[in-house]
Amino acid sequence: MHYLPDTEEQDAAAERYWPDGFKQVIRDEVGRAIRLKLQEQRLGHIYERRYRDKYPDAGQFASRIAEIVIIGAENGADDGFEVIFNAFLTESRLPKIAKYAVYLWPNIFSQKIMHRIRNAVAFDYRKDETFKYAHNVGYRTEYSKFDDFINQIASMITTSVINGTDDMLARIYSAFLNRQPLPPARRNPKRLKVY
């Protein structure tokens, strides 16, 4: 029994991407929250001591930090989907994605933000045929309703977004402490449906 349909003929006809409209919600929500937190915190002393020659002013320095954190959040979502796809491919139960026990400053994830991200992921993947197939073939016993299955996945991805944010914040703080440039941050390419 395979949890993923054989779509080789369909995939050969055209490249298809996994839904990622939820990433705009991540950009909006995480971006708004991190910018607000960075305004509350004065980073001027760090900027003046270590980054003045690389950024024209403290505002641009803070904007770059915000952009790096947003990319970390988006890439965290991608990491979560890799865990889920691996479960599909190995015909395993959905694993637990544990939240980190201690969050770095700033903890930007209010219940409202987490709810919006969860809803956006569920909205995108509720319509996806691969996830419907995976539920019907491999996960119906554990999740009798498809919505329960999708909501579990959306919660897992939300946790991965939080963890990705913390991972990136840790890299930023490491750069501060070690007097290094801000860490590079690159978005992952859009994910092709190759499973």
C-alpha positions in Angstrom: 0.0 0.0 0.0 1.4 3.4 -0.9 0.3 6.6 0.6 1.1 8.7 -2.5 -0.7 8.2 -5.8 1.3 7.3 -8.9 1.2 10.5 -10.9 4.1 9.9 -13.1 2.2 10.5 -16.3 0.5 13.7 -14.9 3.8 15.0 -13.6 5.6 14.4 -16.9 3.0 16.6 -18.7 3.7 19.7 -16.5 5.7 20.7 -13.5 3.4 21.1 -10.6 4.2 22.8 -7.3 2.9 22.1 -3.8 0.5 24.8 -2.6 2.4 27.6 -0.8 -0.2 30.5 -0.4 0.2 30.0 3.3 3.8 31.5 3.0 2.3 34.9 2.4 0.5 34.6 5.7 3.8 33.7 7.3 5.5 36.7 5.7 2.7 39.0 6.8 2.2 37.8 10.3 5.8 37.0 11.3 7.0 40.2 9.5 4.5 42.4 11.4 5.3 40.8 14.7 9.0 40.9 14.4 9.1 44.5 13.2 7.0 45.5 16.2 9.3 43.7 18.6 12.4 45.2 16.9 10.9 48.7 17.4 10.4 48.0 21.1 14.0 46.8 21.5 16.8 49.3 20.9 19.4 47.6 18.7 21.3 50.9 18.3 24.2 49.8 20.5 24.7 46.6 18.5 24.3 48.5 15.2 26.8 51.2 16.3 29.4 48.8 17.6 29.3 46.1 14.9 27.2 46.8 11.9 27.5 50.5 11.2 29.8 50.0 8.2 27.5 47.5 6.6 24.1 49.2 6.9 23.5 53.0 6.3 21.3 53.3 9.4 19.8 51.3 12.3 16.4 51.1 10.5 17.9 49.2 7.6 19.8 47.0 10.0 16.5 46.1 11.8 14.7 45.6 8.5 17.4 43.1 7.4 17.1 41.2 10.7 13.3 41.1 10.2 13.7 39.7 6.6 16.2 37.1 7.9 13.7 35.9 10.6 10.9 35.7 8.1 13.0 33.5 5.8 13.8 31.3 8.8 10.1 30.9 9.5 9.3 30.0 5.8 12.1 27.5 5.7 10.9 26.0 8.9 7.6 25.3 7.2 9.5 23.5 4.4 11.4 21.4 7.0 8.1 20.4 8.5 6.7 19.3 5.1 9.8 17.2 4.5 9.1 15.3 7.8 5.5 14.8 6.6 6.4 13.7 3.1 9.0 11.2 4.6 6.2 9.7 6.7 4.0 9.3 3.6 6.9 7.7 1.7 7.8 5.3 4.5 4.1 4.6 5.2 4.6 5.7 8.8 2.4 7.4 11.3 2.7 11.2 11.3 5.5 12.0 13.6 5.4 14.5 16.4 7.2 17.8 15.7 8.2 19.1 19.2 8.3 22.7 20.0 11.5 23.9 21.4 11.4 24.1 25.2 12.9 27.6 25.4 12.3 30.3 22.9 14.7 33.1 22.2 13.7 36.7 22.3 11.5 37.8 20.8 8.7 35.2 21.2 6.5 36.7 18.4 4.0 33.9 18.2 0.7 34.8 19.8 -2.2 32.5 19.7 -3.7 34.7 17.1 -0.7 34.4 14.8 -0.4 30.7 15.2 -4.1 30.3 14.5 -3.8 32.3 11.2 -0.8 30.3 10.1 -2.6 27.0 10.9 -5.7 28.1 9.0 -3.7 29.2 6.0 -1.9 25.8 5.8 -5.1 23.9 6.3 -6.8 26.0 3.6 -4.0 25.3 1.0 -3.8 21.5 1.7 -7.4 20.7 2.2 -7.8 20.9 -1.6 -4.7 18.9 -2.5 -5.4 15.5 -4.0 -2.2 14.0 -2.7 -3.2 14.7 0.9 -6.7 13.4 0.3 -5.2 10.2 -1.1 -2.7 9.8 1.7 -5.6 10.2 4.3 -7.8 7.7 2.5 -5.1 5.1 2.1 -2.9 5.4 5.1 -4.3 7.6 7.8 -8.1 7.1 7.9 -7.8 4.7 10.9 -6.1 7.3 13.1 -7.9 10.3 11.7 -11.4 9.3 10.7 -12.2 12.8 9.3 -10.0 14.3 6.6 -10.3 17.7 8.4 -8.7 16.2 11.5 -5.9 14.9 9.4 -5.3 18.3 7.7 -5.6 20.2 11.0 -2.9 17.9 12.5 -0.6 18.6 9.6 -1.3 22.3 9.8 -0.4 22.2 13.6 2.8 20.4 12.7 3.7 23.0 10.1 2.9 25.8 12.6 5.3 24.2 15.1 8.0 24.0 12.4 7.5 27.7 11.5 8.1 28.6 15.2 11.2 26.3 15.4 12.5 27.7 12.1 12.1 31.2 13.5 14.0 30.2 16.6 16.8 28.6 14.6 17.3 31.8 12.7 17.2 33.9 15.8 19.9 31.7 17.3 22.1 32.3 14.2 21.5 36.0 14.5 22.5 36.1 18.2 25.5 34.0 17.4 26.6 36.6 14.8 26.1 39.3 17.4 28.2 37.5 20.0 30.9 36.5 17.6 31.1 39.9 15.9 30.3 38.3 12.5 28.1 39.5 9.7 24.4 38.8 9.9 23.8 35.2 8.7 22.9 34.6 5.1 19.2 33.8 4.6 17.9 32.3 1.4 14.4 31.1 0.7 14.1 27.5 -0.5 12.9 27.2 -4.0 9.3 26.4 -4.6 8.7 22.7 -3.9 7.9 20.6 -7.0 5.5 17.7 -6.6 8.0 14.9 -7.1 6.6 12.4 -4.6 
